[in-house]
Amino acid sequence: MRRARHGRRRATLALALAALAAVAQAAVPAPKEHFGFTIGDDYMLATYTQTEAYFRKIAASSDRFRLVELGETSEGRPQLMLVASSPANLAKLDEYRDISERLARARDDEAVARRLAEQGKAVVWIDGGLHANETVGAHQLIETVWQLASRDDAETRRILDDTIVLLVHANPDGQELYSSWYMRESEPSKRVLDKPPRLYQKYAGHDNNRDFYMAALQETRNLNLAMYTRWYPQIVYNHHQTSPKGTVIVIPPYRDPYNYNIDAMIPVGLEALGSAMNLRYLQENKPGAVSKGGSVYSTWWNGGLRTMPYFHNMLGVLTEITGNPTPMQIPFLPERQLPDSNLPAPVPAQTWHFRQSIDYSLTANWALLDYASRNREQLLWNIYRMGRNSIERGSADYWTASPSALAAAKEAAARNAPGQVGLEAAQVESMLRRPEQRDPRGYIIPAGQADFPTATAFVNALQLAGVEVQRASRPFTVAGRKYAAGSYVVKADQAFRPHLRDMFEPQDHPHDFEYDGGPPIAPYDSAGWTLALQMGVAFDRVLEGFDGPFEPLPAGQLQVPADAPVPASNSGYVLDARANNSVIAVNRLLKAGVAVQRLPARDGAFFVPRATPEAMASALHGTGVVATAAGRGVGEGVPVRAPRIALWDHYGGSMISGWTRLVLENFGFDYEVVYPRQILQGDLRRRFDVVILPSGALPLPEALAIEGKAGRTQKSPDPAGIPAEFHPMLGELEGEPALAALRGFLQEGGHVVATGSSSGLALQLGLPLQSHLRVKEGDGRLRPLNPREYYIPGSVLEVAVDKSQPVAWGLPARLDVYFSDGRWDNAPVFDLPAGRDDIRPLLRFDSAAPLRSGWAWGQGYLEGGVLAAEADVGPGRLTFFGTDITFRSQTHGSFKLLFNSLLQAGAGAVD
């Protein structure tokens, strides 16, 4: 009887709590109540201003949410994350976050890790809005917040009990721009998702999803700190658009190749997540999900929001969904109507509405959340196990297999033992497991290198990625080499070893063709990107275990170079031109009216003849650059003036121009953005000393292109659909009018700096050069190489630098450059006439094997070719580079090519 009464009381209490929960959920505002429309209604988009207000309302009215401000965006908006879980979990949020971190870092023993996995909650990251023109992403995020706040079904309650959901807005500025632009038309049926006048991320636009290992953008830094130093989610779901024609959504798993640095549990885990998503779509009668070879996406590249998690033992999920706030059509494609393993359920042709895309996105979200709930303990254990795998590999002799090494061993075995199948144990040891082939136990970044401030910037990129970094508190010796105090140490025995290897070691992309002798299959993005090489950082690979007076840096803490004391000097000061940050100090001095010169006899070192120690200290603050007293006999200097810089851009925004803007601002250069119409009007020389034409400003002439890649530039939209205030941004820079304007600027003593496709200006101006990438046919005619013969998607190559030229001041004699002549880019290579003083080579391929990281099919064709040169055009100067020397603000090693070009222009500035 007593038990029955207690049972009735418990049941009554449960009903009362359920009733209270229902009342609490009912108090949460529905999207229609806040926005004035239902999320997914045709022709309707929400701005970020509205979304931010809604998220704050949700956090204030629901006990299932915590609001977190990750930081500010590039335009100063708050970047928000909502943390969703049960009220009981939220009360212990710090405890669960700590468990997630400990399991991801994997420093505990297995028994402790098992207990933590039992106690912890799966952490799932769901973001939206990164690419603002892909409007489904931000709007599914709003709807997901509402559904998690309002649903009270058993599945949702279980999900909230078992998981912590991080709902992250990835690009607030972009949503504000795109939604406002779309909604500017008062008549809904006339609304079209066309391009607004500028990039949807202030500097990078679409490339904001290419920034994650560099973290040059403020939004990326916010996201990285949350993911890799705070929350350590086991699943990271990054929403995107769009799917291949005739399908609805791309889901995991993805096509090969996958990066050999990542743990094998990553691709296997992605298959499990993809199966959960696909099954749920089928259960809900939602056809059209495609995976694997049915799309272009792979797991090779590092640097995207969903790909960098692989290198941190996290399951990164990308979906690419169709959809548009303006109704659209899914076409009938016969080749997409037969089911196969890539597309098990084809979708019928139909008119597609925005809400359908929202519903498909919710299905994907709930599939992953349900999986995380049901496999909570396993996900937590798996991230620990992968972390332990990395620690164990980094603390013992280990050999990572790579395509080139395996291919070389196979070829050698076939040559030495024809007919032999496979390699014998002795061959494996002699060819693939020699002691010098071992993976490093760690890396040392010496404090004594010439450009240590740039090395510190590299360390900050590692810090923002959660890599464990140490710093020497006093001098030490490893492997017979002495290192100064302040040197950085990155040991390989850590959970995020895949990422640190990917930043230090070359990528070895496999040869990937449609068939033998066929065309190459383009990588999803870059084939090689080794950041230490791109940034020109000196480091030592240490193959044996080592230790020393090393102090760990706090996770995510950015390092600021220490200010060195400025000595008193009556003869002026000298700044080392090898340090990029010297340019920051020079630009500060020039703006303060302090005279600066360059010393040709000292590799272009900067000489400040007259400045107080206080003025020098102010200019050098935060740069890490050391000023030395000049002493007597510094030599004759060349005066430097602040150049008046014009930077080309076009309507809608050029990403390459945007990244260049960021570099110029970071290093203290003032500039003005100019559009094609302003250039075509002439009179440039009166206002500017130098015009920067990034790749894309001018189409590449056919005579300089490999087969099929000439003449690609973006066209301006029809002015009839563009508000009059943006008409000055319209137009293209091509044809004789463009050449006349640029020729006139040069004839008046101006300086043009052209990169990538725009370097073809040299040929268009009549300079006697030609493409190096030609082969001679049997009849003696030259033809361009085709992609079957020559194909170099984004990779790092080595070039020889002509140190006799001022543009090369401060550079090493050999330089690693980013080079891309793949799917989207043009990278011409030139042959120059011999014996001409007016056309001077700057960078040359002097080897048949210049590849340092990535994939370079037919790289031997590059030998003898010129990648960059400088030419006199009347009294003016044209400096042209076949590649992008400021690529995504990553290539610090080649920044001096731009800085020296600009300061040369300043040397010739007119008052």
N, C-alpha and C positions, 0 to 999 in steps of 0.2 A: 504493500500500500504506500509506504514511504517512498519506495523507489518510483512508483507511478507518479506521486506528487512531484518528486524532484524532476522526473522526466517531463512532466507538463510544464514545470517552471522553466526548464531549459528550452523547451520548444517555444514557450511564450517569449522568453528573452531573445531567442533567435529571430522570431517574427518581428519583435519590436526593433531589433537592430536592423533587420532588413528594411523595415518601414522607414526608419531614420535614414538609411542609406538612399532609399528611393526618393525621399524628400530632398536630401542633399543633392542628388543628381538632377532632380527636377529644377533646382535653383540655378543650375548652370545655364547660361544663355546659349540658345541655339544660333548657328551661323546666320540664319535668315533674320533673326531678331536684331543681330548686330550689324550685318553687312547690308541688309535689305534684299538679299537674294539667297537662294540655296547654292551652296558650293557645287559647281558643275553645271549650273544653268548656262544655256547657250548665250553667247555674246556678253558674258559678264566676267570680269576679273576684279580681284581685290588688290588694293595697294598695300605696301608694307606698313604704311601709317595705320591703316585699318587693321591689318593683321597683328601688329604690335599691340594695339589697344585690346584686341580680342584675346590675345595670349595673356595679357595682364588681367583681364576680367576672369578668365578661366582659373588662373592661379589664385585669384582672390576669392573665388566662389566655390572651388572644389577642393576637397581634402585629399584628392588623388594626385595633386601636382605641386611641384616646387618650381619657381621661376629663377633662372640663372642668367645673368648678363655676362656673356663671354668676353666682351670688350667692345670697342667701337669699330665701325667699318672705315673704309678709306674716305668716305664722305661724311663721317661723324655720326652715323646712326648707331643705336645700340643693337648689338647682335645677340639674339635671345636663344636660349635653350630651355625647354620645359622638360622636367624630370617627372615621369609618370610611374606610379606604383601604388600599392595598397597603402592606406594610412599607417598601418603597422610597420610596413617597410620604410616608409618615409621618416618615421620616428627614429629609425636606426640607420639612416642613410649613410652616415660617415662610416659606420661599422662595415656595411656592405661594400662601400667604395674601397675601403682598406683591404677587404678580402680580394676584391677584383685586382687591385694593384699587386698584392703579394703573390697571387697565382700567376699573373702575367710576368712578373719579374723572376719568379721561379727560384728564389733563393732558399726556401724552406725545404726540409726533407720530405720524402714521399708520405710518411705517416701524417705529418702536419698538414700537407697539401690535401690529403684525402679528407681530413676533418673540415678543412676550410671549404672544399668543394661541396661537402654535405650541408654546411651551414649557409653558404653564399647564395646569391641570387644572380641569375644570368643577366648580363647587361647587354642591351640591344640598342644600337644607334640607328635611328631613322632620320634622314635629312630630306630637305627639299629646297628647290629654288636656286641651286648653284648656277645653272645656265638659265638665265632669266627668260630667254625666248622660248624655253621649254616649260610652258606655263602650267602643265599638269603638276610638276613637282611641288611648287609652293602651295598649290591648292589642295593636293592630297594631304599635305602636312596639316593644313587647317582642319580638314575633315577628319583626319586621324585623331587629332587632339579632341575634337568634339565627340567622336565615337568612344574614345577611351574615357572621356568625362561623363558621358551619358548612358552608355550601355551598362546593363546590370544582369546580363545573362551569365550562365555558369562558366562558359569558356572565358569571357572577359575577366570575370572575378579570379579565375584560376591564373590567367596570364598576369594580372596585377599582383597576385600573391607570389608568383614564382620569378618574376622578372622586374628589372628596372629599365624603363624605356626612356632613352634620351632622344627627344624630338627637337631637332636642330635646324634652324634656318641658316642656310649656307651663303646667301647673298642678298641681304636686305636692300642694298642700293639698286640692284638689278630689278627686283620686283617692283620697287617704286617707279622706276623709269619705264619698264615695259607695260605695266598695267595702266599707268597714267597715259601712255602713248596710245594704247589700244582703245581706252575709254574716252579719248578726246572727241570722237565722233558721237554726236548726240543721238543719231538714229542707229539703234542697235544692229539692224540688218545690214548696215553699211560698214560695220567694223571689220577690219582686216588686220591680221597679225603681221604687219610689215615692219621694216627695220626703223627704229628711232635714229636720231642724228648722231648719237655717240655710243661708245662701248658700254655694255651693261655691267661691267666692272671698270672702275675708273681708269685703270692702266692696262688690264689684260683681256677684258671681254671673255670670250670662250676659253681663253688660255688660263682662266682662274682654276681650271681643273688640271693644269699642268704644273702647278707651283708647289706641290706638297713636300717634296724633299728639299727644295730651296727655301720655301716659306718667305718669299720676298714681299708678299702682300699681307696687309694687316688682317684681313679676314682669314687667310690661311693660318696665320700665327694663332689667332683665336681658336680655330678648329683643332689645330695640332696640339696645342696645350691642353685642351679639354680631352682629346682622345688619348694622347700618348704620355701625358704626365699627370692626369687627374682620374679618368674613368676607366680606361683600358677595356673597352667593350669586346665581347667575344664575337659579336656579329655587327658588321657595319653595312648598312643598306643605303646606297646612294642612288636616288631616283633621277632618271634622265629620259630624254626623248631623242630620236624617234626610232621606231622599229623598221625593218626592211619592208618594202612595199609588199602588200598582200598578206601581212601578218599584223598582230596587235601588240605584242610585247616580247622583247628579248629577256630571257632569264638565264641563270646559270644551269649547267656548267658551260665554260667557254672553250674556244678552239685552242689547239696547240699553236706555238710552243708555250710552255709555262717556264718561268724562270727557275733555273737549277739551284738558286740560292735559297728558295723558300722550302719550308718543310713539306714533306709528302702528304701530311695530314690536311694541308690546305686544299689541294685539288679534290681530294676524296671528300672532304667536308663540304665543298661546293656542290659536288654531285648529290649529296644528301639533301642540302637545302633546295637545290633545283628540283629534285623529286618531290619534296614536300609542296613546293609552289605549283608544280605541274599537276599533281594529284588534286590539289584544292581547286585549281581552275576547272579540271574535268568534273569534279564533284558538283561544282556550281554551274556547269554547262556554259563555260566561258572559253571558247576555242581561240586559237591563234597565237599560243605561246611557242616561241622558237628558241633553240639553244644550240650550243656546240658549233658545228660547221655551218649552221644556218645564218650566222652573223659574222661580223669582222672582229669581234672582241676576243682578246686573249688575256693571259695572265703573265705575259713577259715583262711588260714595262712597269717601272716604279714611278711614282710621282703624282698619281691621281688620287682623288679622295677615296675611291674604293680599292685601288691597287696597292698603295703604300701599306695598308693594313696587312697584306699578305706577308710583308717583310717584318711584321710585328706579331705574327702568329694569330692574326685575327681573320675571320672569314669575311672578306669584302664582297658584297653583292651589288652588282650593277643590273638595273633593268632599263630598257629603252622602250618606251611606250608610245604608241601613236596617239594623236589627240590635238584638238585645237578648240578654243572657245567659239570659233566660227565653224559650224558643221562642215564636215569634209567627207570624202569618199574613200572607202577601202576598195581598191580595184579587184577585178577578177583576173588573176594571173594563173594560167593553166599549170605552170610549173610549181605553183604553191598550193595546188588542190589535191595532190596525192600525199597521204600521211607517210612520214618516215620517222626515223629516230630523232631527227632535228626538229620536226614539226609534227607531233603525233595527232594533232587535231586542227586541220586547216579551218580558216574562218571564211564564211561566205562573203561575197561582195555586198556592200551595204553603205548607206549613209551613216556616218559615225558622229555621235554627239559627245560633247565634253564630259557629261556625267558618266558615260560608259567608261571613259578613261579613269575617272575618279574611282569608280566601282572596281575596276581591274586592279588599281593601285591598292585599294583597301584589301582586296583578296590577297595580294602579295604580302602586304604588311601582316595580316592576320595569320597567313601561312607560316611566316618566319617567327612571329610571336608565339604561335601555338607550338612550333617545333622547339623554340627556346624553353618554353614552359615544360614540355614533356621531357626534354633532354637537358634540363638545367644543370644537373650535377656533372653530366658527361661533357658539356661545353666548358665548364669551369676546369674540369680535370684535363681536357684536351689542351687548353691554352697553357696550362702548367707543364704538361708533358712535352709540348713543342718547345717551350722555354728551356726545360731541362736538356732536351736534345741539343739545343744550341750551346748551352753552357758546357756540356760534355764534349761536343765537337771542338769548342774553342779552347778547351783546357788539355787537350791531348793531340797527338799527331793525327791529322785528318787530311784527306785529299778530296777536294770537290771535283767531280767530273765535269768536263766542259766539251762542247762539240768539236772544237779544233783539236784538242789533245786526243780525244778518242779517234777522230778521223786519221790523225797522223799515226797513231799506234796501229790502227787497222791497215793503213797503207804500208807501213814498215813491215808488219807481219806478213802481208801478202807478198812483199818483195823478197823477204828473206826465206819464206817457207811457202811457196806456191801450193795452193790446194788445201792448206790448213784451214780448218774451221775454228774461228775464235782464237783467243790468245791463251797461251799456257801461263801457268803461275809465274814462271821466271820472267816471261815477257811482260806481264803486268807489272812486276816489281821494277824491271829495268826501264820500262817506257812510261809508266804512269804513276809510280810510287817512289820516285827518287827523293831523297831527303830535301833537296832544294825545291821540289815541287809541292811541298807541304803548304797547307793554308797557314797564314800567320797566326801566332798567338796574340798578336796585338800590333798596334801602330803607334809610332811616336812622331809628334809634330814639333820639330825643334823651335825653341823660342828665338834662336839666333838667325833664322832665315830672313832674307832681305825684306820681304813683304809680310811680316808677322801679323799686321792688322787684318790682311785678307785671310790669313790662316785662322785668325780669331773669328772672322765672319763665317768661315766654314765650320768651325766648332759650334757656333751658334745655330747653324742649320742642323747639326747633330743634336744639339740640346733641345731644339724645338721638335725633333722627332723622337725624343725620349731616350736617346742612346746614352749609356752610362759613360761619362768622360771624367778623367782625373787630371789633376795638374800637379806638377812637381813643386814642392815647397823649397827645395834646395837643389844644387847641382847633383847629377848622378851619372853613372856609367852603365850602359847596357851593350853587350856584345862588343866590347872594346871601344865603343864610341862614347865620348863625353857629351852631356847635354846640360844646358843651362837651366837654372830655376825658372819656373813659369812655362816650361814646355808642357804640352798637352799629351796625355796618354789615353789611348782607347784600346782596352783589352777585349779580346774576342770571346772570353768566357762569360757571356751575358746573353740574356734571353733574346735581345734584338740583334743578335749576330747577323742574321740575313740582311738587315738594313745596313749595318756598318760595312759589311763586305761589299754591298752594292754601291756604297759611296766611295770606297777606296779602290776596289779591284775592277779591272776591265770587264765589261760585258762581252760575251762571246756568242753572238746570235747565230743560230744554225742557218745554213743555206736553205731557204724555204721557197720552193717553186711549185707552180701548179702541176708540173710534170717535168721529167728530165728534158732539158733543153727548152722548157717553156718559160713563160713570163714569171717574174717574182711575185710572191704574195706579200703585199705591203704590210709591214707591222702596224699594229693599232696606233702607235706613236713612234717614239724614238727606238732605235735598235741598240744604241749605246749612249751613255750619259754620265759616266763616272765623274762625280762632282768634284772630287779632289783634283782631277786632271783639268776639268773645265775652269776651275778657279785658280789653277797654277800653284797649288799648295805643295810645298816640299814635305815629304814624310818618309819615315823608314819602316819597312816591314820587318817584324821581329819573329823569327821562326821558332825560337825556343821560349819556354816559360821564363818570365822575368818579374822582378819587383823592384821597388824603390820608394823614395819618400813622396808618395803620391797621395793627394787628398781628393776625395770625390767631389764633383760639383753637384749642387742641388739640382734635381731634375727640372729641366725647363728654364733654368736661370741663365739669362743672356749675359755674356761676358763683354765688358766694356774695357777697351785697351786703356791701360794706365797712362796718365799724363807724365811724361818725363820732365824733369826740371830743365829750364832754359838757361844756359850759361850766359853770363855777361859777355858782350863782344863789341869791340870797336870797329870790326871789319866786316860785319854782316853775318848772315846765317846761310847754311846750305841744307836743303832738304833732298833726300834720296828720291830720284825719279823712279826707282824700282817699286816704291810703295804707292799703290793706287791712291791711298788716302792723302798723299801729299797734295793731290789736286784739290781736295776739299780745303786744305789750309791756304793754298794759292788763291783759290777763288774768294775766300774770306778776306785775304790781304788786299786783293785787287779792288774789292768792293769798299774796303776801308781807305782806299787811296794810297796804299803802300806799294812802292815799285818792286817788281819782280823780274828777274832775268833767268835765262837758261844758259847752262854752261856746256857747249858742244864737246869740249875736251873731257868732260866728266859724265858722258853718257846722258846729257840733257838734264843733269841735276838742277834744281831750282835754287837760285841765288837771290837772297833778300839783302840788298846792300845796306839799307838803313831801316832799322826797326828796333824798338825798345824790347827788352825781354818780356815786358807785360803784353805788348801787342802780339809778339810771337806766341806767348802762352795762350792768349785768347784765340788766335787762329788755329792752334794745334789742339785745342781742348777736345777730348773725346776721339781723336783720330788715331792715337797710338804712334804717331810719327815723331821721330826724334830730330830736333834741330841741333846741328853742330856749328860751332864757331867757324867762320870761314877761314880765318888765318890770312896770311899774305899770299899773293900770287895765285888767286883763284882762276885767273884767265879771263879772256874777253867774253862777256855775256851778250845774249840776244834778248832785247826787251820783250816782255810778254804783256799783252793787253787783254782785257776781257772781251771775248769775241761776241759779236751780235749774231745770234743763231736763229735761223729759221728752220723749223722742223715740219716737213710735209705730213699731211694727214688727209683723209677724205671723208665724205659723208658716211655716217655709220660707224666710223672709227676703224683704223688699222691697228691690229694687235701689235705688230712689229713696231709701229710708231709709238704705241702706248707704252710698251716695255722700254723703248728708248727714252720716253719722257721720264719714266721712273728712275732710270740710271742718271739722267742729267740732273734731276732734282736731288737724288741721293748724294751726288758729288758736287753740288753747289753751282751748277751752270744755270744761268738765266737763258730763256729761250722764248720764242713765239711760234705758236702753231700756225702754219699757213696752208691754205687749201688751193686746189688746182687753179681756180679762177684768179686768185691773188698772184700766183706765179705767172700765169699767162698775161696778166696786165702789164708785166714788165716793171721797171723802176725798182728792182729788187736791191740793187747795189747801194742805193741811197740809204736803205734801211738796214741792210744785213751785210755781214762779212762772209758768212758761210751758210749754205743751204744743205741740210741733211735730207737725202732721198733714200729712205729705207726700202728694202725689198717690197715690191708691190706698187711703188710709186710709178714706175715705168714698166711696160711689158718687156720681157726679154726678147731680143731679136732672134729670128729663126736661125741665123748664122752662128749664134752662140749656144744654142740649145741642143740637148740630146733629142733623139727622135720623139716627136709627139708632145713636146713640153714648151713650145714657144708661145709668146703673146698672151699669157693669161693675166688679166687684171680685172678687178671688180668694177662693174658699171654702176653709175649713179641711177637712182630711181627716177621715174617720171616726175618732173617738177609739179605737175598738176595735182598730185596727191600729197605734196609736202607744204606745210605752212611757209609763208613767204619769209619769215624770219630766219629760216634755215637754208634758203636758196643760195646764199654765198658759199655754203659748204659743198654744193653740188659740182659736178663736172669731173673730167678725167684729164690726166696729164699724158697726152700722147700726140703723135703726129708732128708735123712741121711747126705748128705754133708753139708747142712745148719746147722743141729743140731750139727755136729762135729765141725764146725767152731765156733759156738756160745758157745758150751760147753768148747772148748779150751780157748776162751776168758775169760770165767768165772773162769776156773781152774787156770788161770794166774792172778787172782785178779781183773778182770774187772767187770764192773757193767752194766747190761742190764735193760733198762726201756721199758716195753712193754704195749701197750694199745689195747683195743678192741679185734679183732680176734687174734692179735699177743700175747695176754696174754696166749693163749693156749700153748705157749712155756713151761710154768711151767709143764704141764702134759707130754709133749713130752720129757722133760728132766728127767722124772721118778719121779717127786715129788708126794708124796702120797695124791693127792687131787682128787675130782670128782665134777661133776656138781650138783648144788643144785636144778636145774630145772628138776627134775625127779619125777615120781610118781610110786608107787608100784602096780603092777598088782595082780590079785587074786592068781597067782601061785608064787608070791614072786619076780618076775623079775621086774627090774626097766626099765622104758621106758621114753624117753624124752617127755616133754609137747609138745602139738601141738598148732597152732595158734587159734584154737577154744577155748582152755582152757586158754591160756596165750598169750597176745599180747600187747606190749608196744612200739608203734612208738615213735619218738622223744618227750620226756617229761622231766619234772624236778621232781626228786625224792629226798627224804631226807634220809641221812645215818648217822649212829653214827660213830664218829671218835675216834680211839684209841690214846688218847693223850700221851700215854707213849712212843710212837715211834718218833724218830727224823724226819721222813718224815711228821709227823703231826704238827711240830712246826709252831706256828703262826696261826693255823686253829682253828675255834670254835669247841666245842664238838659235834655239830650237823651241818651238811653241806648239802647244796642243790647242787646236781650234775645233769648234763644233762645225760640222759640215753636213748639209742635207740636200741631196738631189733626188729625193724620193717622190712620194705621191703628191705632196702639196707644194714643195719648194723648188726653187731654181738655184743652182750653185755653179755658174759658169767657171771654167778654167781656161786660161788664155795662153796663147803664144804671142810673144812680143818681138818686134824687130830688134836685131842685134846692132850694137854700136850707136844707139841713139841716147843722147844725154837728156832729151826732153820727155822720155818715157822710161821710168825707173821701176824695176820690180821691187816689191816689198816682201812678199811671201812666196815661196816656191816649194813645190814638191820635188825633193831630191832623192827620193827612194821609191822603189817599186812596191814597197809594203808599208805605207804610211799609217795603216789602221792601228789605233791605240785602244779603241773600245767600240764595239758595235758590229756592223756588218758592211763590208765593202767588196761587193762582187765586181771583179774586173779592176781592182784597185791599181794594178800595174799600169793601166792607161794613164794614170795621173803623173807618172814620173816625168820630170822635166817641165811640167806645166806651172804657170804662174797663177796664184790665187788672188793676189792683190798687187796693185801698182799705183804709181803716181805719175801724172802727165801734166806738162805745161800746156795750157790752152791760151794763147796770147799772153797777156800779163796775169791771167788767172791760173788756177790749179784745180785739177780733178783728181781726187783720191778715190779709187774704186776697189771694192772688196767683193769677191765672188760669193762670200758667205755672210751670214748675219753675225756680226761681231759683238752684239749685246744680247744674244739669244736668251729670251725669257728672264733677263736679269741674272743669269747663272754664270755667264762666261767671264768672270772677273779676270781671268788670265789674259784675255784679249781686249779688255776695256781700254788699255793704254793706247791701242790703235785709234780709237775714237778720240780719246782725250788729247793725244798729241796732234791729231788732225785739226781739232778745234782750236787748240792753242797756237798752232801754226797760223791759222786764219786770224787769230787775235794779234799775232805779231805784225800782221799787215793791215791792221784796222786803221780806218781813217777817222780823224777827229771831226 
